[in-house]
Amino acid sequence: MSVRTVLGFYRAYWLSLSLCLGIMALYLTSALVHGDYWYALAGMLVLTAGLGWLWRRYDPPS
């Protein structure tokens, strides 16, 4: 995995990634402030699964 691949991935999905990371940051902050550690863990698993799904769909230009 090169820096060009990661930058291309971000350029392809910048809106989805920005919205997802913003919403997940608010969700995780709320879960951690209220002591809901299982919800925070579940949120991290959902975030990881979503990023993995996007990464699998990404086809870098040749």
HTML snippet that shows the backbone in 3Dmol.js (N, CA, C, O; Angstrom):
<script src="https://3Dmol.org/build/3Dmol-min.js"></script>
<div id="view" style="width:600px;height:400px;position:relative"></div>
<script>
const pdb = `
ATOM      1  N   MET A   1       0.865  -1.171   0.000  1.00  0.00           N
ATOM      2  CA  MET A   1       0.000   0.000   0.000  1.00  0.00           C
ATOM      3  C   MET A   1       0.907   1.228   0.000  1.00  0.00           C
ATOM      4  O   MET A   1       1.723   1.417   0.902  1.00  0.00           O
ATOM      5  N   SER A   2       0.749   2.037  -1.008  1.00  0.00           N
ATOM      6  CA  SER A   2       1.573   3.230  -1.126  1.00  0.00           C
ATOM      7  C   SER A   2       0.782   4.472  -0.719  1.00  0.00           C
ATOM      8  O   SER A   2      -0.435   4.431  -0.544  1.00  0.00           O
ATOM      9  N   VAL A   3       1.500   5.552  -0.579  1.00  0.00           N
ATOM     10  CA  VAL A   3       0.868   6.827  -0.226  1.00  0.00           C
ATOM     11  C   VAL A   3      -0.070   7.265  -1.348  1.00  0.00           C
ATOM     12  O   VAL A   3      -1.132   7.830  -1.085  1.00  0.00           O
ATOM     13  N   ARG A   4       0.321   7.005  -2.603  1.00  0.00           N
ATOM     14  CA  ARG A   4      -0.544   7.374  -3.733  1.00  0.00           C
ATOM     15  C   ARG A   4      -1.865   6.624  -3.689  1.00  0.00           C
ATOM     16  O   ARG A   4      -2.912   7.181  -4.016  1.00  0.00           O
ATOM     17  N   THR A   5      -1.815   5.355  -3.282  1.00  0.00           N
ATOM     18  CA  THR A   5      -3.043   4.562  -3.184  1.00  0.00           C
ATOM     19  C   THR A   5      -3.958   5.125  -2.107  1.00  0.00           C
ATOM     20  O   THR A   5      -5.165   5.251  -2.313  1.00  0.00           O
ATOM     21  N   VAL A   6      -3.382   5.463  -0.958  1.00  0.00           N
ATOM     22  CA  VAL A   6      -4.181   6.017   0.145  1.00  0.00           C
ATOM     23  C   VAL A   6      -4.760   7.368  -0.246  1.00  0.00           C
ATOM     24  O   VAL A   6      -5.927   7.641   0.035  1.00  0.00           O
ATOM     25  N   LEU A   7      -3.967   8.217  -0.888  1.00  0.00           N
ATOM     26  CA  LEU A   7      -4.474   9.522  -1.327  1.00  0.00           C
ATOM     27  C   LEU A   7      -5.562   9.368  -2.390  1.00  0.00           C
ATOM     28  O   LEU A   7      -6.548  10.105  -2.382  1.00  0.00           O
ATOM     29  N   GLY A   8      -5.385   8.422  -3.294  1.00  0.00           N
ATOM     30  CA  GLY A   8      -6.416   8.165  -4.300  1.00  0.00           C
ATOM     31  C   GLY A   8      -7.703   7.667  -3.663  1.00  0.00           C
ATOM     32  O   GLY A   8      -8.799   8.050  -4.073  1.00  0.00           O
ATOM     33  N   PHE A   9      -7.562   6.810  -2.655  1.00  0.00           N
ATOM     34  CA  PHE A   9      -8.726   6.311  -1.918  1.00  0.00           C
ATOM     35  C   PHE A   9      -9.452   7.472  -1.252  1.00  0.00           C
ATOM     36  O   PHE A   9     -10.679   7.549  -1.310  1.00  0.00           O
ATOM     37  N   TYR A  10      -8.706   8.379  -0.617  1.00  0.00           N
ATOM     38  CA  TYR A  10      -9.336   9.525   0.039  1.00  0.00           C
ATOM     39  C   TYR A  10     -10.010  10.431  -0.986  1.00  0.00           C
ATOM     40  O   TYR A  10     -11.119  10.910  -0.754  1.00  0.00           O
ATOM     41  N   ARG A  11      -9.355  10.666  -2.106  1.00  0.00           N
ATOM     42  CA  ARG A  11      -9.957  11.520  -3.143  1.00  0.00           C
ATOM     43  C   ARG A  11     -11.236  10.911  -3.700  1.00  0.00           C
ATOM     44  O   ARG A  11     -12.177  11.635  -4.028  1.00  0.00           O
ATOM     45  N   ALA A  12     -11.278   9.595  -3.809  1.00  0.00           N
ATOM     46  CA  ALA A  12     -12.457   8.932  -4.365  1.00  0.00           C
ATOM     47  C   ALA A  12     -13.632   8.972  -3.393  1.00  0.00           C
ATOM     48  O   ALA A  12     -14.785   9.066  -3.814  1.00  0.00           O
ATOM     49  N   TYR A  13     -13.346   8.901  -2.104  1.00  0.00           N
ATOM     50  CA  TYR A  13     -14.411   8.779  -1.101  1.00  0.00           C
ATOM     51  C   TYR A  13     -14.358   9.889  -0.056  1.00  0.00           C
ATOM     52  O   TYR A  13     -14.768   9.668   1.084  1.00  0.00           O
ATOM     53  N   TRP A  14     -13.867  11.073  -0.409  1.00  0.00           N
ATOM     54  CA  TRP A  14     -13.649  12.111   0.594  1.00  0.00           C
ATOM     55  C   TRP A  14     -14.932  12.515   1.301  1.00  0.00           C
ATOM     56  O   TRP A  14     -14.914  12.741   2.511  1.00  0.00           O
ATOM     57  N   LEU A  15     -16.035  12.612   0.587  1.00  0.00           N
ATOM     58  CA  LEU A  15     -17.282  13.037   1.217  1.00  0.00           C
ATOM     59  C   LEU A  15     -17.792  11.964   2.178  1.00  0.00           C
ATOM     60  O   LEU A  15     -18.161  12.268   3.312  1.00  0.00           O
ATOM     61  N   SER A  16     -17.811  10.727   1.732  1.00  0.00           N
ATOM     62  CA  SER A  16     -18.259   9.632   2.601  1.00  0.00           C
ATOM     63  C   SER A  16     -17.373   9.515   3.833  1.00  0.00           C
ATOM     64  O   SER A  16     -17.872   9.357   4.948  1.00  0.00           O
ATOM     65  N   LEU A  17     -16.063   9.594   3.636  1.00  0.00           N
ATOM     66  CA  LEU A  17     -15.135   9.467   4.762  1.00  0.00           C
ATOM     67  C   LEU A  17     -15.287  10.624   5.739  1.00  0.00           C
ATOM     68  O   LEU A  17     -15.281  10.413   6.952  1.00  0.00           O
ATOM     69  N   SER A  18     -15.422  11.835   5.229  1.00  0.00           N
ATOM     70  CA  SER A  18     -15.550  13.000   6.108  1.00  0.00           C
ATOM     71  C   SER A  18     -16.831  12.943   6.933  1.00  0.00           C
ATOM     72  O   SER A  18     -16.807  13.185   8.139  1.00  0.00           O
ATOM     73  N   LEU A  19     -17.947  12.626   6.285  1.00  0.00           N
ATOM     74  CA  LEU A  19     -19.213  12.525   7.012  1.00  0.00           C
ATOM     75  C   LEU A  19     -19.177  11.392   8.033  1.00  0.00           C
ATOM     76  O   LEU A  19     -19.617  11.561   9.170  1.00  0.00           O
ATOM     77  N   CYS A  20     -18.659  10.254   7.630  1.00  0.00           N
ATOM     78  CA  CYS A  20     -18.597   9.093   8.521  1.00  0.00           C
ATOM     79  C   CYS A  20     -17.708   9.387   9.724  1.00  0.00           C
ATOM     80  O   CYS A  20     -18.088   9.096  10.858  1.00  0.00           O
ATOM     81  N   LEU A  21     -16.547   9.953   9.493  1.00  0.00           N
ATOM     82  CA  LEU A  21     -15.636  10.234  10.604  1.00  0.00           C
ATOM     83  C   LEU A  21     -16.203  11.298  11.539  1.00  0.00           C
ATOM     84  O   LEU A  21     -16.025  11.206  12.754  1.00  0.00           O
ATOM     85  N   GLY A  22     -16.877  12.298  10.995  1.00  0.00           N
ATOM     86  CA  GLY A  22     -17.493  13.319  11.840  1.00  0.00           C
ATOM     87  C   GLY A  22     -18.595  12.753  12.713  1.00  0.00           C
ATOM     88  O   GLY A  22     -18.645  13.021  13.914  1.00  0.00           O
ATOM     89  N   ILE A  23     -19.474  11.975  12.112  1.00  0.00           N
ATOM     90  CA  ILE A  23     -20.575  11.374  12.876  1.00  0.00           C
ATOM     91  C   ILE A  23     -20.040  10.389  13.905  1.00  0.00           C
ATOM     92  O   ILE A  23     -20.504  10.369  15.046  1.00  0.00           O
ATOM     93  N   MET A  24     -19.062   9.568  13.509  1.00  0.00           N
ATOM     94  CA  MET A  24     -18.509   8.588  14.447  1.00  0.00           C
ATOM     95  C   MET A  24     -17.754   9.273  15.580  1.00  0.00           C
ATOM     96  O   MET A  24     -17.765   8.775  16.706  1.00  0.00           O
ATOM     97  N   ALA A  25     -17.105  10.393  15.316  1.00  0.00           N
ATOM     98  CA  ALA A  25     -16.417  11.119  16.382  1.00  0.00           C
ATOM     99  C   ALA A  25     -17.420  11.616  17.419  1.00  0.00           C
ATOM    100  O   ALA A  25     -17.179  11.505  18.621  1.00  0.00           O
ATOM    101  N   LEU A  26     -18.539  12.162  16.959  1.00  0.00           N
ATOM    102  CA  LEU A  26     -19.578  12.603  17.897  1.00  0.00           C
ATOM    103  C   LEU A  26     -20.159  11.428  18.671  1.00  0.00           C
ATOM    104  O   LEU A  26     -20.364  11.518  19.882  1.00  0.00           O
ATOM    105  N   TYR A  27     -20.425  10.325  17.975  1.00  0.00           N
ATOM    106  CA  TYR A  27     -20.997   9.133  18.606  1.00  0.00           C
ATOM    107  C   TYR A  27     -20.047   8.568  19.657  1.00  0.00           C
ATOM    108  O   TYR A  27     -20.459   8.274  20.779  1.00  0.00           O
ATOM    109  N   LEU A  28     -18.774   8.417  19.290  1.00  0.00           N
ATOM    110  CA  LEU A  28     -17.811   7.839  20.227  1.00  0.00           C
ATOM    111  C   LEU A  28     -17.561   8.757  21.416  1.00  0.00           C
ATOM    112  O   LEU A  28     -17.411   8.284  22.542  1.00  0.00           O
ATOM    113  N   THR A  29     -17.516  10.058  21.180  1.00  0.00           N
ATOM    114  CA  THR A  29     -17.345  11.003  22.282  1.00  0.00           C
ATOM    115  C   THR A  29     -18.508  10.896  23.248  1.00  0.00           C
ATOM    116  O   THR A  29     -18.305  10.860  24.461  1.00  0.00           O
ATOM    117  N   SER A  30     -19.717  10.846  22.728  1.00  0.00           N
ATOM    118  CA  SER A  30     -20.897  10.720  23.579  1.00  0.00           C
ATOM    119  C   SER A  30     -20.874   9.407  24.353  1.00  0.00           C
ATOM    120  O   SER A  30     -21.164   9.388  25.550  1.00  0.00           O
ATOM    121  N   ALA A  31     -20.532   8.311  23.679  1.00  0.00           N
ATOM    122  CA  ALA A  31     -20.499   7.004  24.346  1.00  0.00           C
ATOM    123  C   ALA A  31     -19.451   6.978  25.448  1.00  0.00           C
ATOM    124  O   ALA A  31     -19.705   6.442  26.526  1.00  0.00           O
ATOM    125  N   LEU A  32     -18.286   7.544  25.198  1.00  0.00           N
ATOM    126  CA  LEU A  32     -17.224   7.529  26.204  1.00  0.00           C
ATOM    127  C   LEU A  32     -17.530   8.460  27.369  1.00  0.00           C
ATOM    128  O   LEU A  32     -17.217   8.133  28.514  1.00  0.00           O
ATOM    129  N   VAL A  33     -18.136   9.613  27.098  1.00  0.00           N
ATOM    130  CA  VAL A  33     -18.490  10.547  28.171  1.00  0.00           C
ATOM    131  C   VAL A  33     -19.506   9.920  29.114  1.00  0.00           C
ATOM    132  O   VAL A  33     -19.441  10.118  30.327  1.00  0.00           O
ATOM    133  N   HIS A  34     -20.443   9.165  28.556  1.00  0.00           N
ATOM    134  CA  HIS A  34     -21.486   8.555  29.379  1.00  0.00           C
ATOM    135  C   HIS A  34     -21.100   7.175  29.901  1.00  0.00           C
ATOM    136  O   HIS A  34     -21.905   6.522  30.565  1.00  0.00           O
ATOM    137  N   GLY A  35     -19.895   6.727  29.616  1.00  0.00           N
ATOM    138  CA  GLY A  35     -19.418   5.458  30.136  1.00  0.00           C
ATOM    139  C   GLY A  35     -19.973   4.233  29.445  1.00  0.00           C
ATOM    140  O   GLY A  35     -19.935   3.139  30.009  1.00  0.00           O
ATOM    141  N   ASP A  36     -20.487   4.389  28.240  1.00  0.00           N
ATOM    142  CA  ASP A  36     -21.034   3.255  27.485  1.00  0.00           C
ATOM    143  C   ASP A  36     -19.924   2.645  26.629  1.00  0.00           C
ATOM    144  O   ASP A  36     -19.885   2.834  25.414  1.00  0.00           O
ATOM    145  N   TYR A  37     -19.032   1.916  27.281  1.00  0.00           N
ATOM    146  CA  TYR A  37     -17.852   1.415  26.588  1.00  0.00           C
ATOM    147  C   TYR A  37     -18.187   0.342  25.563  1.00  0.00           C
ATOM    148  O   TYR A  37     -17.489   0.219  24.556  1.00  0.00           O
ATOM    149  N   TRP A  38     -19.241  -0.439  25.796  1.00  0.00           N
ATOM    150  CA  TRP A  38     -19.644  -1.442  24.809  1.00  0.00           C
ATOM    151  C   TRP A  38     -20.169  -0.771  23.543  1.00  0.00           C
ATOM    152  O   TRP A  38     -19.947  -1.272  22.441  1.00  0.00           O
ATOM    153  N   TYR A  39     -20.864   0.361  23.692  1.00  0.00           N
ATOM    154  CA  TYR A  39     -21.332   1.098  22.516  1.00  0.00           C
ATOM    155  C   TYR A  39     -20.153   1.711  21.764  1.00  0.00           C
ATOM    156  O   TYR A  39     -20.152   1.762  20.534  1.00  0.00           O
ATOM    157  N   ALA A  40     -19.155   2.172  22.505  1.00  0.00           N
ATOM    158  CA  ALA A  40     -17.959   2.712  21.861  1.00  0.00           C
ATOM    159  C   ALA A  40     -17.237   1.618  21.078  1.00  0.00           C
ATOM    160  O   ALA A  40     -16.785   1.848  19.957  1.00  0.00           O
ATOM    161  N   LEU A  41     -17.131   0.433  21.667  1.00  0.00           N
ATOM    162  CA  LEU A  41     -16.494  -0.685  20.975  1.00  0.00           C
ATOM    163  C   LEU A  41     -17.291  -1.082  19.732  1.00  0.00           C
ATOM    164  O   LEU A  41     -16.712  -1.336  18.676  1.00  0.00           O
ATOM    165  N   ALA A  42     -18.611  -1.133  19.858  1.00  0.00           N
ATOM    166  CA  ALA A  42     -19.458  -1.461  18.709  1.00  0.00           C
ATOM    167  C   ALA A  42     -19.304  -0.406  17.614  1.00  0.00           C
ATOM    168  O   ALA A  42     -19.266  -0.743  16.430  1.00  0.00           O
ATOM    169  N   GLY A  43     -19.217   0.856  17.998  1.00  0.00           N
ATOM    170  CA  GLY A  43     -19.013   1.928  17.023  1.00  0.00           C
ATOM    171  C   GLY A  43     -17.699   1.785  16.279  1.00  0.00           C
ATOM    172  O   GLY A  43     -17.636   2.014  15.071  1.00  0.00           O
ATOM    173  N   MET A  44     -16.647   1.406  16.998  1.00  0.00           N
ATOM    174  CA  MET A  44     -15.352   1.206  16.350  1.00  0.00           C
ATOM    175  C   MET A  44     -15.401   0.020  15.383  1.00  0.00           C
ATOM    176  O   MET A  44     -14.789   0.060  14.316  1.00  0.00           O
ATOM    177  N   LEU A  45     -16.126  -1.028  15.756  1.00  0.00           N
ATOM    178  CA  LEU A  45     -16.260  -2.177  14.858  1.00  0.00           C
ATOM    179  C   LEU A  45     -17.025  -1.802  13.589  1.00  0.00           C
ATOM    180  O   LEU A  45     -16.660  -2.226  12.492  1.00  0.00           O
ATOM    181  N   VAL A  46     -18.083  -1.010  13.740  1.00  0.00           N
ATOM    182  CA  VAL A  46     -18.854  -0.560  12.574  1.00  0.00           C
ATOM    183  C   VAL A  46     -17.992   0.330  11.682  1.00  0.00           C
ATOM    184  O   VAL A  46     -18.025   0.203  10.458  1.00  0.00           O
ATOM    185  N   LEU A  47     -17.225   1.226  12.290  1.00  0.00           N
ATOM    186  CA  LEU A  47     -16.341   2.107  11.526  1.00  0.00           C
ATOM    187  C   LEU A  47     -15.296   1.295  10.763  1.00  0.00           C
ATOM    188  O   LEU A  47     -15.041   1.559   9.588  1.00  0.00           O
ATOM    189  N   THR A  48     -14.699   0.322  11.419  1.00  0.00           N
ATOM    190  CA  THR A  48     -13.692  -0.520  10.775  1.00  0.00           C
ATOM    191  C   THR A  48     -14.298  -1.331   9.632  1.00  0.00           C
ATOM    192  O   THR A  48     -13.698  -1.451   8.564  1.00  0.00           O
ATOM    193  N   ALA A  49     -15.480  -1.882   9.856  1.00  0.00           N
ATOM    194  CA  ALA A  49     -16.144  -2.653   8.802  1.00  0.00           C
ATOM    195  C   ALA A  49     -16.486  -1.764   7.608  1.00  0.00           C
ATOM    196  O   ALA A  49     -16.323  -2.179   6.461  1.00  0.00           O
ATOM    197  N   GLY A  50     -16.957  -0.551   7.867  1.00  0.00           N
ATOM    198  CA  GLY A  50     -17.287   0.371   6.782  1.00  0.00           C
ATOM    199  C   GLY A  50     -16.069   0.773   5.975  1.00  0.00           C
ATOM    200  O   GLY A  50     -16.123   0.815   4.746  1.00  0.00           O
ATOM    201  N   LEU A  51     -14.968   1.069   6.655  1.00  0.00           N
ATOM    202  CA  LEU A  51     -13.743   1.420   5.940  1.00  0.00           C
ATOM    203  C   LEU A  51     -13.216   0.234   5.139  1.00  0.00           C
ATOM    204  O   LEU A  51     -12.736   0.403   4.018  1.00  0.00           O
ATOM    205  N   GLY A  52     -13.305  -0.957   5.708  1.00  0.00           N
ATOM    206  CA  GLY A  52     -12.877  -2.152   4.982  1.00  0.00           C
ATOM    207  C   GLY A  52     -13.718  -2.391   3.741  1.00  0.00           C
ATOM    208  O   GLY A  52     -13.197  -2.782   2.697  1.00  0.00           O
ATOM    209  N   TRP A  53     -15.018  -2.157   3.855  1.00  0.00           N
ATOM    210  CA  TRP A  53     -15.910  -2.329   2.712  1.00  0.00           C
ATOM    211  C   TRP A  53     -15.570  -1.331   1.604  1.00  0.00           C
ATOM    212  O   TRP A  53     -15.512  -1.696   0.430  1.00  0.00           O
ATOM    213  N   LEU A  54     -15.344  -0.058   1.987  1.00  0.00           N
ATOM    214  CA  LEU A  54     -14.968   0.938   0.985  1.00  0.00           C
ATOM    215  C   LEU A  54     -13.619   0.597   0.346  1.00  0.00           C
ATOM    216  O   LEU A  54     -13.437   0.760  -0.860  1.00  0.00           O
ATOM    217  N   TRP A  55     -12.680   0.123   1.166  1.00  0.00           N
ATOM    218  CA  TRP A  55     -11.353  -0.200   0.648  1.00  0.00           C
ATOM    219  C   TRP A  55     -11.439  -1.340  -0.365  1.00  0.00           C
ATOM    220  O   TRP A  55     -10.745  -1.312  -1.382  1.00  0.00           O
ATOM    221  N   ARG A  56     -12.278  -2.338  -0.102  1.00  0.00           N
ATOM    222  CA  ARG A  56     -12.441  -3.453  -1.037  1.00  0.00           C
ATOM    223  C   ARG A  56     -13.043  -2.984  -2.357  1.00  0.00           C
ATOM    224  O   ARG A  56     -12.699  -3.512  -3.415  1.00  0.00           O
ATOM    225  N   ARG A  57     -13.931  -2.007  -2.306  1.00  0.00           N
ATOM    226  CA  ARG A  57     -14.579  -1.499  -3.524  1.00  0.00           C
ATOM    227  C   ARG A  57     -13.654  -0.609  -4.338  1.00  0.00           C
ATOM    228  O   ARG A  57     -13.867  -0.429  -5.536  1.00  0.00           O
ATOM    229  N   TYR A  58     -12.624  -0.049  -3.701  1.00  0.00           N
ATOM    230  CA  TYR A  58     -11.751   0.911  -4.374  1.00  0.00           C
ATOM    231  C   TYR A  58     -10.882   0.202  -5.406  1.00  0.00           C
ATOM    232  O   TYR A  58     -10.225  -0.794  -5.107  1.00  0.00           O
ATOM    233  N   ASP A  59     -10.892   0.731  -6.617  1.00  0.00           N
ATOM    234  CA  ASP A  59     -10.068   0.202  -7.697  1.00  0.00           C
ATOM    235  C   ASP A  59      -9.117   1.314  -8.128  1.00  0.00           C
ATOM    236  O   ASP A  59      -9.518   2.222  -8.856  1.00  0.00           O
ATOM    237  N   PRO A  60      -7.853   1.253  -7.684  1.00  0.00           N
ATOM    238  CA  PRO A  60      -6.938   2.347  -8.019  1.00  0.00           C
ATOM    239  C   PRO A  60      -6.708   2.442  -9.523  1.00  0.00           C
ATOM    240  O   PRO A  60      -6.639   1.424 -10.211  1.00  0.00           O
ATOM    241  N   PRO A  61      -6.590   3.664 -10.031  1.00  0.00           N
ATOM    242  CA  PRO A  61      -6.341   3.829 -11.466  1.00  0.00           C
ATOM    243  C   PRO A  61      -4.966   3.275 -11.837  1.00  0.00           C
ATOM    244  O   PRO A  61      -4.019   3.355 -11.056  1.00  0.00           O
ATOM    245  N   SER A  62      -4.877   2.725 -13.018  1.00  0.00           N
ATOM    246  CA  SER A  62      -3.602   2.129 -13.467  1.00  0.00           C
ATOM    247  C   SER A  62      -2.667   3.168 -14.021  1.00  0.00           C
ATOM    248  O   SER A  62      -1.558   2.839 -14.441  1.00  0.00           O
TER     249      SER A  62
END
`;
const viewer = $3Dmol.createViewer("view");
viewer.addModel(pdb, "pdb");
viewer.setStyle({}, {cartoon: {color: "spectrum"}});
viewer.zoomTo();
viewer.render();
</script>
